[in-house]
Amino acid sequence: AVIVTKGPAIETTGLMSAYFPEFLDDAFGLEFTRRARDVYYRMSTVKDARIAAAVGGVTAMHDATEGGVFGGLYEIASHSRVGMILHKDLIPLPEEVRLTCECFRIDPYVAISEGTLLATADPSAAPRVVTALEREGIPAAIVGEILSEERGMLIEEAGRTRPLEHPKTDPFWRRFEEYLNLSRERRGK
């Protein structure tokens, strides 16, 4: 089973809201911007990994950094020489992440996401791992299954299936540079 904690674009949300709050303020107000900035403090997987390992049955773990959730899961599958199917609609997507990524025109699933733990676990252990994480206040979900390598790596969304591909380039960096320039222009620098 494939497990994801916290959802995608944790680092993207934390950094974009900390560096460029004025754009979120304009779009969603000061209270939303504060909530989005608080995501910054979720950028560690240490607690997530300790809990998952303590439950047992975990077969792989990876912090979703460059390339985000999809990039990290692709790396797990390719290095493990297995296939994988992900059910995109089961991946947690906090409102702060969704709206921040919309504001900055970033696909949250392929954007830098330090703080999101990606794990695979024996199907019988996966529900216990998710329960243990949630008991400690860490959102988690079973979002997919491991398949034979021959079946490939797939994403299922709204009844359609497509290949899971590595994003190659993380969109965070391009948008960070763009908004750095826009922010400077707004301040007249």
N, C-alpha and C positions, 0 to 999 in steps of 0.2 A: 504494500500500500504506500502511497505517496502522501506525505503530510507537509503542510505549509503553516508556519506561524505568522501572525500579525498581518499578513497580506503583502502586496507588492509596494515598491517605491517608498519604503520607509525613509531611507536616506535622502532620496529626491525631495520628498515632502519636507523633511526637517531642514534641509539646506536651503531650498528655494524660499521657504517661508521665513527663515532667519535672515537671509541676505536681501530678499526683495519683498518685504512685507507690504510695501505701498501698493503693489499690484493686487495682492489679495484683499487689502483693505478696501480698495476701489470696487472690487468685484463682489465681495461677500461680507465686508464689515470687520471691525476690530476684534470682536469676540471670536469670529471664525479664525482670523489670523492667529490669535493666541492659541487656539486649539491646535491649529496646524503646526505652530512652532513647538508645541509640547511633544509632537511626534519625534522630534530630535532626540529626546531622552529615551527612546525605545531602540536606539541604534546599537544594540548589543545582542548577541545570540548566546552569550555565556550561560545565562540562567536557563534559557530554552534547552540548550544542549545538555546541561547537567540533569535537568528533569527527565528529558527523553532517555538519556543513557541509564538513569537510575531505574526506570520502568523496565527496561530490557526489551529485547526483540528488535532493536533498531539495527539496520544493516548498512546505512550510509547517512552522512550529514554534510551539509554544505551551507555556508552563509551566502545569501543571494547578493553578491556585490555587482561588479560590472556585468551588464547584460540582464540584470534583474532576475525575476522568478523564472521566466522562460529560458534565459541563458544558463542559469544555474542548474535547472532540471535537465536541460539538454546535456550539460557537462556530466552530471551524475549518470545518466543513461549511457552516454557514449563511452565513458571511462569504465563503466561496469559491464559493457557489452550486452545491454538489454534494450528492449523496446519499452515504451511507456505510453499510456493514454492519460491525458489530463482533462478534467472536466472544469473548464474555465469558470463556469458559473458557481462552482463550489469554493473557489479561492476567495478568502475574506478580502473585502475591499472597503476599508473604513471611509466614511464620508470625507474626512480631512484629506485623505490621499486622493480620492476620486476628484474632488473639486480643485485641489491644488494642481493636479496633473492637467485637468481641463483648462484651468486658467493659463498655464504655461505651455499648453499644447504638447504634452509629453504622454506617450503610451506608458502607463504605469507598469505593465507586465514585462517590459524590456529595459526599464530604467533602473539605475543603480539603487540597490536596496539592502545595504548593510543593515542588519537588525532582523532580517527575515530568515528564519531557519528553514531549510529544505531538508527533509528526511525521508528515508524509506524504512519501512518496518514490516515485519511479518504481519500478514493480515489479521491474525488473532491478537497481536499485541497493539496494533495501531489504535483501536478505540481507547485502550487504557492509557496510551501515550497522550492522546488528545485530552482525555479527562484530567490527567495529572497536570498538563499545561494550563488548562482552563481553571482548574482549582487554584492555581497560583496567579491568576489574572492575566494569563497570556492567551489571546485568541488563537485558536488552531483548528484545522479542519483536514479531513482526509479528502484529497482532491483528485486522486487518480490511482492507477494500478500499474504494476510492472507487467510487461508482456515479453514474449520471446523476441529476440533481436530481429528475427525475420519479419515480424509484424510492424516494425518501425516505431518511430516516435510521433505521437499524434496529439492534437488538441481537439476536443469536442466542445462545441458551443452552439446552443440553440438548435440541437438536432443535426448539425453538420460537423463533419470531421475534416481537418486539414493537417498537413505535416507540421510538426514542431521543428523549427529551424533555429539555429543560433542567430541572435540579432546582429552579430559582427560589430556594429557600432552602437554604443550606448547613446540614446538621444539626450541624456542629461547634459553632457558637456557642451553640445551645440547650443542648447537653450540657456545654459548658465552664462555662456559668453554673450549671447544675444541680449539677455536681460541685464547683464552687467553694463553693457553699452547703453541700453534704454534707461537704466537707473541713473547713469551719469548724465545723460541728456536731460532727464527730468530735473536734476539738481543743478543744471547749468554748468557742468564741469566738462 
